[in-house]
Amino acid sequence: MKPFYVYMLECADGSYYIGHTDDIEKRVSEHEQGQGSGYTKTRLPVKVVYMQDFMTRDEAISAEQQIKGWSRKKKRALIDHDWEMIKKLSNQ
C-alpha cells in the first residue's frame, strides 16, 4: 500500500507551507518548479523541513489541517522534533 505524506516547506521569505501528497518527490519537484501552488510559486526557492508518512489519505489530511492551525513557534518545534516544546505550547 502506497503511503501518504504530510510535508512542510520553508519558503524563501521564511514562511511555511503545509501540504499532503501520495508522491512526495513529484510534489516537491512541482513546488520547486513553481507549479506546486500559488503560495509557493511567489516564494521560491523552497526546501522540505518536515515530512511524515501515513497509511491513509484521511490521516494525512487530518494531520495537515491540525498543523496548519498551529502557531509558527509550534511548527518550528515540530521541525526540530522538540516534543517537549510541542507539549508545552499545546497547553497554552
C-alpha positions in Angstrom: 0.0 0.0 0.0 1.3 3.4 -1.0 1.8 5.8 1.9 0.5 9.4 2.0 2.7 12.2 3.3 2.3 15.5 5.1 5.1 17.9 4.4 6.2 21.3 5.4 8.2 23.6 3.1 10.1 26.6 4.2 9.8 29.3 1.6 12.4 31.9 0.7 10.6 34.5 2.8 10.8 32.3 5.9 7.1 31.3 5.8 5.9 27.7 6.0 3.7 25.9 3.5 2.0 22.6 4.7 0.5 20.1 2.2 -0.2 16.5 1.7 0.5 14.1 -1.2 0.9 10.5 -2.2 4.0 11.2 -4.3 6.4 13.3 -2.2 9.2 13.5 -4.8 6.8 14.7 -7.6 5.0 17.2 -5.4 8.2 18.8 -4.1 9.6 19.0 -7.6 6.4 20.7 -8.7 6.8 23.3 -5.9 10.5 23.8 -6.8 9.5 24.5 -10.4 6.8 27.0 -9.4 3.9 24.6 -10.3 3.1 23.4 -6.8 0.7 26.2 -5.5 0.1 29.8 -5.9 1.6 30.4 -2.5 4.9 28.8 -3.0 5.2 30.0 -6.6 5.9 33.5 -5.4 8.2 32.5 -2.6 10.8 30.3 -4.3 13.1 28.7 -3.5 11.5 26.3 -1.1 13.0 23.5 1.0 11.5 20.5 2.8 11.8 21.0 6.5 9.4 18.3 7.8 7.7 15.2 6.4 5.7 12.4 7.9 4.0 9.4 6.3 0.6 8.0 7.0 -1.3 4.9 5.9 -4.4 6.7 4.6 -5.1 10.0 2.8 -7.7 10.8 5.5 -5.0 10.6 8.2 -2.6 12.8 6.2 -5.3 15.4 5.6 -6.2 15.4 9.2 -2.6 15.9 10.3 -2.2 18.7 7.6 -5.2 20.6 8.9 -4.0 20.2 12.5 -0.5 21.5 11.7 -1.9 24.4 9.7 -3.7 25.6 12.8 -0.5 25.7 14.9 1.5 28.8 15.7 4.7 29.4 14.0 6.6 28.6 17.2 4.8 25.2 17.4 5.6 24.4 13.8 9.3 25.2 14.4 9.2 22.8 17.4 7.8 20.1 15.1 10.6 20.8 12.6 13.1 20.5 15.4 11.4 17.3 16.8 11.2 19.2 20.1 8.3 17.1 21.6 8.6 18.8 25.0 8.1 22.3 23.4 5.2 21.0 21.4 3.6 19.7 24.6 4.2 22.9 26.4 2.8 25.0 23.5 -0.3 22.7 23.4 -1.1 23.6 27.0 -1.2 27.4 26.3 
